[in-house]
Amino acid sequence: MKQETVAPLSREAGGPSPPDKPRPRIRLSRDGPYLVTIDDLTNSKGERLSGSLGIALCRCGASRNKPFCDSSHIRIGFSDDRRPERTPAGQPETGHDQPGLRAVSAPSIRISHNGPYEVQGFDLDTGNWPEGASRECFFLCRCGGSKNKPFCDGTHRRIDFQDDRN
């Protein structure tokens, strides 16, 4: 897709205001990582992670370089298909045992300790949006075990998902 550069016009000159910056997107690569462009990625300790611009975030749970993808999804045969016994529509993980999403002014992704990615202010490229779920704040699976992929269904607790670095 070709992008055109548009020079902003000055309001003092009577021109229209510059176009709004498009919301950042999270793309789902088939049976692979989340593909994200972000400059605000923090772990559960509140530390900003370097190299946060144009990243691939692990969603299979097997990366040795969590939260980043190291292509382990290929080695383990990760599938992002939803399972028939998945969480019913309208009942995605709410994060009731998580500290909750912070109110922030800019789009952000926070890595929960041994839990999901907490996402705010991103558009998510998925046709499987649960009815009634927030499109502004949501939790994405990073343990690889959710039956409601790409969303978290709390499986990380049952399988004792571990990522002590983040």
Backbone as ProteinMPNN parsed JSONL, in Angstrom:
{"seq_chain_A": "MKQETVAPLSREAGGPSPPDKPRPRIRLSRDGPYLVTIDDLTNSKGERLSGSLGIALCRCGASRNKPFCDSSHIRIGFSDDRRPERTPAGQPETGHDQPGLRAVSAPSIRISHNGPYEVQGFDLDTGNWPEGASRECFFLCRCGGSKNKPFCDGTHRRIDFQDDRN", "coords_chain_A": {"N_chain_A": [[0.839, -1.161, 0.0], [0.699, 2.101, -0.958], [1.841, 5.021, 0.593], [1.052, 8.405, 0.892], [2.736, 11.469, 1.337], [1.625, 14.174, 3.149], [1.748, 17.571, 3.419], [1.37, 19.426, 6.354], [-1.037, 22.006, 6.809], [-0.978, 25.341, 7.888], [-2.958, 26.536, 10.555], [-3.206, 29.213, 11.021], [-2.965, 30.236, 8.507], [-5.389, 29.793, 7.482], [-5.947, 27.344, 6.469], [-7.047, 23.889, 6.337], [-6.984, 21.765, 9.258], [-4.238, 19.553, 10.04], [-4.328, 16.097, 8.947], [-5.602, 13.547, 11.147], [-3.399, 11.438, 12.966], [-3.122, 8.077, 12.041], [-4.488, 5.347, 13.969], [-2.35, 3.097, 15.698], [-1.686, -0.298, 14.634], [-2.165, -3.768, 15.322], [-1.04, -6.549, 13.829], [-1.919, -9.874, 12.99], [0.103, -12.516, 12.395], [-0.262, -15.399, 10.498], [-0.398, -18.271, 12.405], [1.81, -17.345, 13.758], [3.759, -14.608, 15.183], [2.557, -11.567, 16.917], [2.507, -8.668, 15.053], [3.799, -5.566, 15.46], [3.946, -2.015, 15.61], [5.324, 0.156, 17.726], [6.136, 2.565, 20.254], [6.058, 2.45, 22.941], [6.479, 0.131, 24.918], [6.163, -1.695, 27.734], [7.302, -3.688, 30.479], [6.06, -5.85, 33.144], [7.212, -4.71, 35.322], [7.268, -2.081, 34.848], [9.314, -1.179, 33.303], [10.688, 0.25, 30.425], [11.013, -1.351, 27.342], [13.763, -1.802, 25.229], [14.26, -1.326, 21.69], [11.664, -1.202, 20.799], [10.304, -0.447, 18.511], [8.644, -1.433, 15.674], [8.224, -4.402, 16.012], [8.114, -7.97, 16.666], [5.998, -9.724, 18.588], [5.946, -12.469, 20.774], [3.489, -15.014, 20.661], [3.116, -17.653, 21.011], [4.133, -18.676, 23.298], [6.516, -20.034, 23.64], [8.93, -18.795, 23.108], [12.381, -18.145, 23.663], [13.207, -15.701, 24.17], [11.363, -13.992, 25.379], [9.57, -10.953, 25.711], [9.682, -11.098, 22.994], [9.475, -12.483, 19.67], [11.126, -15.441, 18.687], [10.977, -17.178, 16.657], [10.167, -19.644, 17.6], [7.602, -20.599, 17.319], [7.462, -21.957, 14.936], [9.04, -24.223, 15.387], [7.555, -25.533, 17.41], [5.152, -25.98, 16.192], [2.965, -24.199, 16.396], [-0.451, -23.248, 16.414], [-2.836, -20.873, 15.516], [-5.519, -21.252, 15.532], [-8.857, -21.052, 16.731], [-10.331, -22.959, 19.325], [-12.976, -25.42, 19.422], [-14.167, -25.627, 21.936], [-13.885, -23.159, 23.017], [-13.822, -20.053, 24.932], [-17.021, -18.701, 25.354], [-18.489, -16.35, 23.028], [-18.383, -12.903, 23.861], [-17.393, -13.281, 26.364], [-14.589, -12.747, 26.909], [-11.319, -12.845, 28.432], [-11.227, -10.81, 31.235], [-9.365, -9.743, 32.836], [-9.58, -9.707, 35.565], [-7.948, -10.548, 37.639], [-5.738, -9.152, 37.215], [-3.772, -6.133, 37.413], [-5.131, -4.309, 35.902], [-5.885, -2.192, 33.09], [-4.023, 0.697, 32.478], [-4.923, 4.139, 32.476], [-3.985, 5.807, 29.791], [-2.534, 8.306, 27.662], [-1.471, 7.792, 25.205], [-1.264, 5.179, 22.7], [-0.575, 1.934, 23.999], [1.245, -0.998, 25.028], [1.359, -3.282, 27.55], [3.193, -5.644, 29.354], [1.982, -8.226, 31.167], [2.948, -9.714, 34.249], [3.785, -12.992, 33.932], [1.464, -13.291, 32.475], [-1.057, -12.018, 30.162], [-0.691, -9.796, 27.231], [-1.433, -6.475, 27.831], [-3.395, -4.338, 26.174], [-3.886, -1.116, 24.856], [-5.535, 1.321, 22.974], [-4.989, 0.473, 20.346], [-5.713, -0.685, 17.041], [-6.889, -3.844, 16.189], [-6.206, -6.337, 13.94], [-8.425, -8.499, 13.331], [-11.001, -10.809, 12.628], [-12.46, -11.966, 14.524], [-13.837, -10.712, 16.724], [-14.975, -10.591, 19.985], [-18.401, -10.317, 20.885], [-19.54, -7.391, 22.395], [-17.117, -6.868, 23.607], [-14.481, -4.651, 24.599], [-13.006, -2.478, 22.274], [-11.057, -0.746, 22.682], [-9.489, -1.293, 24.934], [-7.889, -4.26, 25.697], [-6.99, -7.753, 26.239], [-4.362, -9.728, 25.087], [-3.456, -13.041, 24.291], [-0.415, -14.523, 25.346], [0.684, -16.845, 26.129], [0.16, -18.931, 24.494], [-1.769, -20.85, 24.876], [-4.487, -20.167, 24.919], [-7.934, -20.762, 24.286], [-9.387, -19.07, 22.908], [-8.114, -17.555, 20.972], [-7.149, -14.565, 19.254], [-7.322, -13.618, 21.807], [-6.89, -13.458, 25.372], [-7.819, -16.062, 27.564], [-7.419, -16.722, 30.123], [-5.959, -19.05, 30.428], [-3.235, -19.033, 30.95], [-2.908, -19.056, 33.699], [-3.787, -21.621, 34.439], [-1.963, -23.31, 33.113], [0.346, -22.546, 34.248], [2.05, -20.539, 33.13], [5.2, -19.079, 32.596], [7.277, -16.255, 32.775], [9.571, -14.803, 33.984], [11.372, -12.764, 33.522], [10.033, -10.62, 32.541]], "CA_chain_A": [[0.0, 0.0, 0.0], [1.504, 3.301, -1.082], [1.439, 6.106, 1.466], [1.424, 9.704, 0.382], [3.096, 12.446, 2.344], [0.814, 15.378, 3.056], [2.313, 18.649, 4.228], [0.325, 20.053, 7.152], [-1.299, 23.407, 6.533], [-1.059, 26.154, 9.09], [-4.294, 27.036, 10.873], [-3.165, 30.661, 10.891], [-3.101, 30.549, 7.087], [-6.761, 29.527, 7.094], [-6.065, 26.018, 5.875], [-7.604, 22.855, 7.22], [-6.034, 21.188, 10.202], [-3.604, 18.353, 9.489], [-5.098, 14.874, 9.197], [-5.265, 12.814, 12.365], [-2.478, 10.316, 12.813], [-3.893, 6.835, 12.158], [-4.211, 4.531, 15.152], [-1.451, 1.973, 15.426], [-2.356, -1.581, 14.432], [-1.513, -5.036, 15.633], [-1.377, -7.536, 12.802], [-1.722, -11.264, 13.391], [0.678, -13.339, 11.331], [-0.868, -16.732, 10.593], [0.374, -19.227, 13.205], [3.063, -16.695, 14.14], [3.723, -13.557, 16.201], [1.854, -10.305, 16.732], [3.396, -7.712, 14.4], [3.415, -4.308, 16.084], [4.823, -0.849, 15.596], [5.019, 0.861, 18.978], [7.295, 3.129, 20.936], [5.799, 2.399, 24.377], [6.287, -1.248, 25.363], [6.709, -1.823, 29.082], [7.069, -4.98, 31.119], [5.252, -5.774, 34.361], [7.952, -3.914, 36.309], [7.212, -0.691, 34.424], [10.527, -0.852, 32.556], [10.504, 0.359, 28.973], [11.877, -2.291, 26.642], [14.43, -1.205, 24.077], [13.932, -1.963, 20.419], [10.218, -1.34, 20.782], [9.696, 0.062, 17.288], [8.62, -2.456, 14.634], [8.611, -5.63, 16.706], [7.295, -9.179, 16.601], [5.776, -10.205, 19.951], [5.62, -13.887, 20.865], [2.17, -15.408, 21.141], [3.062, -19.118, 21.14], [4.555, -18.99, 24.654], [7.737, -20.847, 23.677], [10.136, -18.024, 22.8], [13.413, -18.059, 24.703], [13.524, -14.281, 24.253], [10.099, -13.319, 25.668], [8.303, -11.08, 25.001], [9.911, -11.042, 21.554], [9.419, -13.734, 18.918], [12.407, -15.992, 18.218], [10.545, -18.182, 15.672], [9.853, -20.929, 18.234], [6.286, -21.056, 16.863], [7.689, -22.917, 13.849], [9.563, -25.443, 16.002], [6.536, -26.244, 18.193], [3.943, -26.187, 15.397], [1.9, -23.37, 16.96], [-1.625, -22.956, 15.597], [-3.647, -19.81, 16.105], [-6.936, -21.572, 15.37], [-9.671, -21.133, 17.939], [-10.793, -24.32, 19.599], [-14.44, -25.467, 19.535], [-14.591, -25.469, 23.332], [-13.368, -21.852, 23.416], [-14.649, -19.187, 25.756], [-18.134, -18.204, 24.545], [-18.422, -14.954, 22.593], [-18.832, -11.973, 24.881], [-16.784, -13.587, 27.645], [-13.131, -12.823, 26.874], [-10.644, -12.571, 29.702], [-11.431, -9.428, 31.646], [-8.217, -9.273, 33.601], [-10.024, -9.458, 36.931], [-6.866, -10.778, 38.596], [-4.634, -8.317, 36.772], [-3.911, -4.795, 37.96], [-6.008, -3.526, 35.039], [-5.235, -1.309, 32.136], [-3.806, 2.054, 32.944], [-5.438, 5.175, 31.586], [-2.838, 6.479, 29.189], [-2.93, 9.168, 26.563], [-0.951, 7.253, 23.952], [-1.396, 3.724, 22.599], [0.451, 1.235, 24.767], [1.158, -2.43, 25.299], [2.043, -3.607, 28.798], [3.353, -7.088, 29.509], [1.626, -8.671, 32.514], [3.84, -10.724, 34.803], [3.261, -14.345, 33.715], [0.108, -13.176, 31.944], [-1.245, -11.551, 28.787], [-0.364, -8.429, 26.842], [-2.527, -5.542, 28.084], [-3.326, -3.451, 25.015], [-4.778, 0.035, 24.882], [-5.4, 2.3, 21.91], [-4.567, -0.137, 19.082], [-6.658, -1.449, 16.239], [-6.446, -5.229, 16.064], [-6.672, -6.954, 12.697], [-9.026, -9.808, 13.549], [-12.426, -10.907, 12.341], [-13.039, -12.738, 15.628], [-13.988, -9.827, 17.873], [-16.101, -11.028, 20.818], [-19.499, -9.369, 21.02], [-19.54, -6.634, 23.634], [-15.762, -6.64, 24.126], [-13.911, -3.335, 24.334], [-12.026, -2.385, 21.191], [-10.058, 0.227, 23.121], [-8.62, -1.952, 25.914], [-8.123, -5.7, 25.634], [-5.888, -8.617, 26.633], [-3.979, -10.693, 24.06], [-2.749, -14.214, 24.791], [1.002, -14.682, 25.016], [1.136, -18.159, 26.599], [-0.074, -19.877, 23.416], [-2.753, -21.86, 25.234], [-5.872, -19.703, 24.914], [-8.884, -21.391, 23.366], [-10.106, -17.944, 22.325], [-7.081, -16.742, 20.331], [-5.914, -14.087, 19.86], [-7.588, -13.057, 23.122], [-6.572, -14.235, 26.571], [-8.963, -16.671, 28.249], [-6.983, -17.08, 31.468], [-5.247, -20.329, 30.42], [-1.883, -18.863, 31.498], [-2.933, -19.446, 35.12], [-3.937, -23.075, 34.535], [-0.754, -24.002, 32.64], [1.474, -21.983, 34.995], [2.936, -19.842, 32.198], [6.265, -18.365, 33.3], [8.167, -15.313, 32.108], [10.017, -14.019, 35.128], [12.15, -11.592, 33.098], [9.126, -9.515, 32.228]], "C_chain_A": [[0.887, 1.227, 0.0], [0.958, 4.377, -0.159], [1.916, 7.409, 0.863], [1.745, 10.615, 1.544], [2.269, 13.695, 2.111], [1.428, 16.415, 3.972], [1.19, 19.289, 5.027], [0.187, 21.524, 6.789], [-1.462, 24.145, 7.84], [-2.493, 26.603, 9.318], [-4.342, 28.551, 10.73], [-3.372, 31.075, 9.438], [-4.511, 30.25, 6.591], [-6.97, 28.165, 6.466], [-6.68, 25.036, 6.842], [-6.536, 22.323, 8.162], [-5.442, 19.921, 9.6], [-4.44, 17.118, 9.797], [-4.646, 14.206, 10.486], [-4.311, 11.677, 12.032], [-3.287, 9.026, 12.96], [-3.507, 6.066, 13.417], [-3.248, 3.419, 14.783], [-2.242, 0.673, 15.355], [-1.492, -2.72, 14.942], [-1.99, -6.008, 14.566], [-1.071, -8.928, 13.34], [-1.099, -11.995, 12.218], [0.181, -14.763, 11.548], [0.073, -17.699, 11.299], [1.725, -18.662, 13.636], [2.824, -15.55, 15.111], [2.72, -12.446, 15.911], [2.862, -9.346, 16.12], [2.925, -6.311, 14.768], [4.44, -3.227, 15.788], [4.416, -0.013, 16.796], [6.293, 1.456, 19.55], [7.084, 3.166, 22.445], [5.457, 0.971, 24.777], [6.955, -1.374, 26.718], [6.399, -3.202, 29.635], [6.288, -4.776, 32.411], [5.925, -4.973, 35.467], [7.93, -2.427, 35.968], [8.431, -0.246, 33.641], [10.208, -0.797, 31.07], [11.504, -0.562, 28.297], [12.467, -1.629, 25.415], [14.058, -1.962, 22.816], [12.444, -2.117, 20.228], [9.556, -0.828, 19.514], [9.777, -0.997, 16.201], [9.047, -3.802, 15.167], [7.648, -6.776, 16.408], [7.203, -9.714, 18.026], [5.331, -11.659, 19.921], [4.174, -14.076, 21.307], [2.013, -16.912, 21.249], [3.459, -19.559, 22.543], [5.887, -19.695, 24.761], [9.023, -20.074, 23.409], [11.107, -18.046, 23.973], [13.831, -16.61, 24.915], [12.247, -13.473, 24.503], [10.355, -11.887, 26.116], [8.457, -11.134, 23.481], [9.875, -12.433, 20.923], [10.826, -14.161, 18.52], [12.162, -17.13, 17.218], [10.295, -19.559, 16.275], [8.501, -21.469, 17.789], [6.414, -22.073, 15.732], [8.106, -24.264, 14.431], [8.473, -26.236, 16.724], [5.246, -26.498, 17.412], [2.746, -25.421, 15.929], [0.776, -23.148, 15.95], [-2.43, -21.868, 16.285], [-5.143, -20.035, 15.905], [-7.63, -21.561, 16.724], [-10.142, -22.566, 18.099], [-12.309, -24.316, 19.783], [-14.929, -25.219, 20.959], [-14.141, -24.128, 23.902], [-14.325, -21.123, 24.346], [-15.784, -18.644, 24.892], [-17.959, -16.734, 24.18], [-18.995, -14.061, 23.679], [-18.219, -12.234, 26.236], [-15.27, -13.723, 27.535], [-12.565, -12.543, 28.255], [-10.789, -11.095, 30.035], [-10.258, -8.88, 32.425], [-8.559, -9.015, 35.053], [-8.932, -9.71, 37.965], [-5.619, -10.001, 38.202], [-4.826, -6.93, 37.374], [-4.809, -3.911, 37.112], [-5.226, -2.629, 34.115], [-5.144, 0.09, 32.715], [-4.48, 3.015, 31.979], [-4.232, 5.93, 31.057], [-3.313, 7.298, 28.011], [-2.487, 8.616, 25.221], [-1.191, 5.747, 23.901], [-0.255, 3.028, 23.336], [0.168, -0.258, 24.821], [1.978, -2.67, 26.552], [2.078, -5.121, 28.917], [3.034, -7.448, 30.953], [2.611, -9.733, 32.971], [3.166, -12.088, 34.695], [1.825, -14.349, 33.188], [0.092, -12.569, 30.557], [-0.607, -10.194, 28.507], [-1.603, -7.593, 27.121], [-2.406, -4.447, 27.033], [-4.335, -2.325, 25.16], [-4.483, 0.928, 23.686], [-4.907, 1.772, 20.579], [-5.776, -0.7, 18.354], [-6.063, -2.836, 16.07], [-7.054, -5.83, 14.812], [-7.157, -8.37, 12.981], [-10.498, -9.747, 13.187], [-13.17, -11.588, 13.47], [-13.226, -11.88, 16.865], [-15.192, -10.27, 18.693], [-17.154, -9.928, 20.954], [-19.438, -8.699, 22.386], [-18.171, -6.341, 24.209], [-15.275, -5.249, 23.741], [-12.914, -3.416, 23.19], [-10.935, -1.39, 21.545], [-9.035, -0.411, 24.055], [-8.932, -3.447, 25.891], [-6.848, -6.45, 25.997], [-5.633, -9.628, 25.523], [-3.157, -11.812, 24.681], [-1.281, -14.155, 24.41], [1.548, -16.011, 25.516], [0.965, -19.224, 25.522], [-1.193, -20.86, 23.684], [-4.205, -21.437, 25.183], [-6.714, -20.469, 23.901], [-9.646, -20.321, 22.594], [-9.134, -16.982, 21.635], [-7.698, -15.761, 19.337], [-6.097, -13.573, 21.282], [-7.219, -14.023, 24.243], [-7.867, -14.811, 27.143], [-8.588, -17.139, 29.652], [-6.206, -18.38, 31.553], [-3.858, -20.211, 31.027], [-1.829, -19.268, 32.97], [-2.966, -20.963, 35.261], [-2.662, -23.808, 34.141], [0.51, -23.488, 33.321], [2.519, -21.374, 34.056], [3.936, -18.997, 32.977], [7.067, -17.482, 32.356], [8.643, -14.353, 33.183], [10.854, -12.804, 34.759], [11.259, -10.383, 32.882], [7.988, -9.497, 33.202]], "O_chain_A": [[1.741, 1.375, 0.874], [-0.248, 4.621, -0.128], [3.045, 7.508, 0.383], [1.114, 10.549, 2.6], [2.221, 14.215, 0.997], [1.609, 16.169, 5.165], [0.163, 19.66, 4.459], [1.174, 22.199, 6.497], [-2.029, 23.613, 8.794], [-3.172, 27.009, 8.375], [-5.374, 29.116, 10.368], [-3.901, 32.154, 9.172], [-4.802, 30.434, 5.409], [-8.061, 27.866, 5.981], [-6.818, 25.324, 8.031], [-5.339, 22.421, 7.89], [-6.064, 19.285, 8.749], [-5.174, 17.088, 10.785], [-3.479, 14.281, 10.872], [-4.399, 11.047, 10.979], [-4.062, 8.895, 13.907], [-2.364, 6.12, 13.872], [-3.319, 2.862, 13.688], [-3.322, 0.553, 15.934], [-0.265, -2.636, 14.984], [-3.186, -6.256, 14.42], [-0.09, -9.13, 14.055], [-1.71, -12.086, 11.153], [0.206, -15.267, 12.671], [1.199, -17.922, 10.853], [2.675, -19.414, 13.855], [1.799, -15.52, 15.792], [2.121, -12.38, 14.838], [3.976, -9.226, 16.631], [1.809, -5.911, 14.439], [5.642, -3.488, 15.724], [3.286, 0.469, 16.869], [7.386, 0.923, 19.358], [7.836, 3.83, 23.159], [4.286, 0.634, 24.956], [8.165, -1.185, 26.843], [5.377, -3.806, 29.309], [5.9, -3.653, 32.734], [5.277, -4.598, 36.444], [8.495, -1.609, 36.693], [8.574, 0.939, 33.342], [9.545, -1.681, 30.529], [12.689, -0.562, 28.629], [11.759, -0.973, 24.65], [13.597, -3.102, 22.874], [11.995, -3.055, 19.569], [8.327, -0.783, 19.457], [10.875, -1.42, 15.839], [10.117, -4.298, 14.815], [6.521, -6.566, 15.96], [8.212, -10.112, 18.607], [4.452, -12.035, 19.145], [3.693, -13.39, 22.209], [0.925, -17.408, 21.54], [3.163, -20.684, 22.945], [6.358, -19.939, 25.872], [10.107, -20.653, 23.478], [10.7, -17.974, 25.133], [14.702, -16.321, 25.736], [12.061, -12.405, 23.921], [11.31, -11.652, 26.858], [7.461, -11.208, 22.761], [10.204, -13.429, 21.567], [11.625, -13.34, 18.07], [13.051, -17.946, 16.971], [10.218, -20.545, 15.542], [8.267, -22.675, 17.87], [5.565, -22.953, 15.589], [7.599, -25.311, 14.029], [8.459, -27.465, 16.664], [4.342, -27.163, 17.918], [1.627, -25.935, 15.917], [1.03, -22.892, 14.773], [-2.676, -21.932, 17.489], [-5.943, -19.117, 16.086], [-7.071, -22.0, 17.73], [-10.326, -23.288, 17.119], [-12.872, -23.324, 20.246], [-16.006, -24.654, 21.152], [-14.027, -23.971, 25.118], [-15.476, -21.521, 24.522], [-15.526, -18.166, 23.788], [-17.357, -15.966, 24.931], [-19.973, -14.417, 24.337], [-18.488, -11.492, 27.181], [-14.709, -14.709, 28.014], [-13.27, -12.057, 29.139], [-10.504, -10.233, 29.203], [-10.17, -7.672, 32.649], [-7.91, -8.201, 35.71], [-8.98, -9.145, 39.057], [-4.559, -10.181, 38.801], [-5.929, -6.589, 37.802], [-5.216, -2.844, 37.574], [-4.049, -2.348, 34.34], [-6.072, 0.586, 33.355], [-4.59, 2.725, 30.788], [-3.54, 6.615, 31.811], [-4.362, 7.022, 27.43], [-3.079, 8.949, 24.195], [-1.31, 5.105, 24.945], [0.889, 3.481, 23.297], [-0.968, -0.712, 24.683], [3.152, -2.306, 26.613], [1.096, -5.797, 28.611], [3.739, -7.021, 31.868], [3.059, -10.557, 32.173], [2.111, -12.318, 35.287], [1.069, -15.291, 33.425], [1.099, -12.596, 29.849], [-0.065, -9.538, 29.397], [-2.703, -7.952, 26.7], [-1.42, -3.711, 27.01], [-5.486, -2.546, 25.536], [-3.328, 1.255, 23.413], [-4.443, 2.555, 19.749], [-6.742, -1.138, 18.978], [-4.863, -2.978, 15.835], [-8.274, -5.831, 14.642], [-6.389, -9.328, 12.884], [-11.16, -8.735, 13.42], [-14.384, -11.772, 13.388], [-12.815, -12.279, 17.955], [-16.308, -10.325, 18.175], [-16.823, -8.754, 21.119], [-19.301, -9.369, 23.409], [-18.067, -5.63, 25.209], [-15.621, -4.735, 22.677], [-12.078, -4.318, 23.146], [-9.986, -1.214, 20.781], [-7.845, -0.104, 23.976], [-10.084, -3.853, 26.044], [-5.766, -5.866, 26.057], [-6.554, -10.305, 25.065], [-2.271, -11.563, 25.498], [-0.937, -13.783, 23.288], [2.736, -16.291, 25.355], [1.553, -20.301, 25.616], [-1.541, -21.64, 22.797], [-5.088, -22.271, 25.385], [-6.258, -20.78, 22.801], [-10.459, -20.637, 21.726], [-9.299, -15.764, 21.697], [-8.666, -16.096, 18.654], [-5.13, -13.136, 21.906], [-7.239, -15.241, 24.071], [-8.888, -14.125, 27.198], [-9.347, -17.865, 30.294], [-5.822, -18.786, 32.65], [-3.343, -21.19, 31.568], [-0.806, -19.771, 33.434], [-2.262, -21.529, 36.097], [-2.31, -24.813, 34.758], [1.613, -23.936, 33.011], [3.713, -21.654, 34.17], [3.563, -18.284, 33.909], [7.48, -17.911, 31.279], [8.168, -13.221, 33.273], [11.035, -11.906, 35.581], [11.703, -9.244, 33.03], [7.111, -8.639, 33.11]]}, "name": "protein", "num_of_chains": 1, "seq": "MKQETVAPLSREAGGPSPPDKPRPRIRLSRDGPYLVTIDDLTNSKGERLSGSLGIALCRCGASRNKPFCDSSHIRIGFSDDRRPERTPAGQPETGHDQPGLRAVSAPSIRISHNGPYEVQGFDLDTGNWPEGASRECFFLCRCGGSKNKPFCDGTHRRIDFQDDRN"}
